[in-house]
Amino acid sequence: MRAVFTVLLFLSVLVAPWWVPSLIALVLVVRYRAYEVPIAGVLMDILYGIPQGYFYGYLLTIVGVLIFVCAELLKRELLLS
């Protein structure tokens, strides 16, 4: 099942609006230890990011890493994994 969500995540990065891969990434990090979520954030920044004065265009990468870290900390505290 994880492989299906991972393929869906990377396909949705390419063809779907930003909120679709975000929802799939959220499902992945809640259920699995999904190291591919920050990688998807990097891919989204490479494909769609625009250079900005703040965060240097890496906003989605930072969000992906934050989602991953927060989910891991919550799972550890709630003993879900």
PyMOL commands that set and color helices and strands:
alter all, ss='L'
color gray80, all
select helices_A, chain A and resi 2-15+19-31+36-48+55-57+59-78
alter helices_A, ss='H'
color red, helices_A
deselect
rebuild
show_as cartoon
